[in-house]
Structures are given as structure tokens and as C-alpha cells.
């Protein structure tokens, strides 16, 4: 592994000062499940790393103004046991349950997964359909960026070198809403997604679709929303015919590639299948009002 | 790049060592002679280097030693001895769950992490718990059996220990 220096800030202000002084030579490091691997594979060289695991400000989940706010250095394993995530972030929990392996989940963080910006990042589709925003902090202040704008391409985000992703926030899901996350891998455990999908639908008092969001992973240069498919669902009863159409439109939205995990054609077909299944399940889950 | 003194408590023993920032916990442990922690892929894929770090099972190859400063680390060797093995270690021996043995310490650590959280796992849950540990001898069936046996034995001894196991 190439040599590097390591800074160990103890507080968030100290970390932001270090970043302000040393960016772009300083790279934040949390669980290390990507950064250390990139160094081993010589995909990246880092002059200086900054450990984030001691910053209490970046840990944990809280409710705030009708939103759930998740510290960026919260581990994937923590998502599986947190009661607030179970209640207001069920989709993220579903993604956490099939994220890499338990050994990796104990180190990997949500913020790390997003900043890494893999098209296959498993936390991205759930956060996209939950309308999440990321909070980026620097010495100059904090700015919020919607999830759908944050990742711009393979391993590329809107984060500036002097900024730190400090938290992820999303509005508490509405009562008449339901959703799900699903991924396809080459085997069941410890796999990178070949295709992943998340949906979230909300029904109005008459049982018609009030809003729908669909997100897809590993089928473009970044995790994407399928807006065209979402639009045709709004105002409709969530019946098989319209759900089939949403699946087809989702498959038309994606721009997958052929790679070692699967062909573009396979990915397109699986997008249709996953979207259809997730929408059908979510539609049934929303209990009509008595 | 300057070395720094860090403290690691491994299997109950406190060590103070001067380490460079680019040293992994895996290398630090092996240099301290905890050679039951195996160096496999060094990329978090194989689980041969798994240890409990403050009670959580992690790949020690993906932890920088400085990040572990002040932590409690438990390796397979810290679970039991040849004369007094841990029930999981004993079950691995009884079930023939070790072939070449290279994955065994990491498998046992993942098994320990599972049984600490879930004393009665299903086969599915066992498979999921060791999904980050590769056995290149492919002796998975015996490993799963071993974890099932260990779970039964630990549950049985807990009953005896609490006085609920004996006949009335």
C-alpha cells in the first residue's frame, strides 16, 4: 500500500478546519471499505487521509422538523438495529440487510457509500425515492443538495474537496405510503448489485396514486430516478396494467452497460421485473382507510 | 509520515506500540504475534482477518491501526485454549469444519458475533452471518453444522448454568 499521512480530528470543527487548510490533498476516511481497497488495487493514491470515526457529530439518527436526520458516519450495521430507521426508513433498512457482508456492514458508512458514488451503491435507490438530501459542511457553512443531484457520474459527486458530507435527511414517509428495495446479485450474499431498484408510492383518500417515486441502481453512470414511469402512475389506481406500463417505461429510461456481472439487455429486462414486483407489493401494502 | 504510540488491548492484554499511519490493524496484530489472524485478500472480501473490534466483527485489513487506538480486540485465539476451547471452537473440531484451516479463525469470529446477537439462528441466518468469510476448501456444509452444534451446546450449558436444565 502506498504511504500516506493520517489526521485524527476529535471534533467536527477541527475536521472542517483541517479540510479547509489542506483540501484537495486531504481525503476523508470513515469505514475504509472502499478507500483502503482502492489503495490496495492502486486505483487511487491519497497524500493524506482524515479519520472520521471519532467524530460523534457524524453518528446516529434523530428526528428534526418532520425529517429524519442520519449522521453520515453511521454504519450500515447500525441501520439494521436503529428503531427510528425501522419506523421511518424501512427501505434503507432493507438495503442495509443485503449490503455486502456483515463484516463490511460493521465498518461501511452511509456517507461513505454515497460519496464513493458507485452506480451500484445500495443506499442510493432508497434515499432517492425517500426524497433525501445530503448536507455538506465546510468552514463557510452548510449546504443541502438533493440526492438526485448529488451523484453526477461514476465515483463523482458535487462534494467540493473542502466539504464534508455530514448528514443525510429525508421527510418522514406519509402514512398512506409504502415502498420497497430489491437487488439482484450473482449470488445471495456479499455481492455488488447487478441491478437494484427502490419504489415508494403514496395513495390519496380514494386509493388513487398520489405520488410515486422509482429509483434504479447499476443501470446508468449513477443511480437514477425513472421520472417518466413515475408520472404515468399519478392519479391512477395502482392496478396491474398501469404497473406493467411503469415497468416498461422504467426499462426504457435506463442506459445499462455490458460488464462482467451482466449484459445491458439482462439489466433492462430485470429493471422491468423489479419495478413491477416492487410496485405491486407496495400497492397492496397500503391499507385503505376504514 | 511519523509513527505514533497507540494502545491496543488484544485478548485482554494491553499493548503499546509505535506504528506508522499506513499500518493496518491486521499487520499490527500479526506483528504482535497474533498470527491466528490470517492475511488473505487484504480487500475485505475473504474474512480471514476477522476480529471482534469493541465487540463487532470486522475485517482487520480494512481498519487502520490508528483508528483502533484504545480499542478492545478479540481474536479467535482469545476465545479459548487447547485445554479449554470455546464451544464454537470445539464444535468446529467435532464437525470436521476445518480443512486447511486458513478461514477457520475468521469463520469462528463471525460465528461468535452471530451467536452473541442471535443464540438460535436458522440455517439461512448462519449462511448470511458467514457470507463475508470465504472457505476455499469449500467445506461450508460442515462449518454450518458446527455453528448449529455450537448454538445447541451454548444454549444447553446456559440452561444448566441457570439451574433450569436439570430434572425436577
Interface residues (C-beta under 8 A of the other chain):
Chain A: X1 X2 X3 X4 X5 X6 X8 X29 X31 X32 X33 X36 X37 X40 X41 X49 X51 X53 X77 X100 X101 X102 X103 X104 X106 X107 X188 X189 X190
Chain B: X1 X20 X21 X22 X24 X42 X43 X44 X45 X47 X50 X53 X56 X57 X58 X59 X61 X62 X63 X64 X66 X67 X110 X113 X114 X127 X128 X129 X131 X132 X133
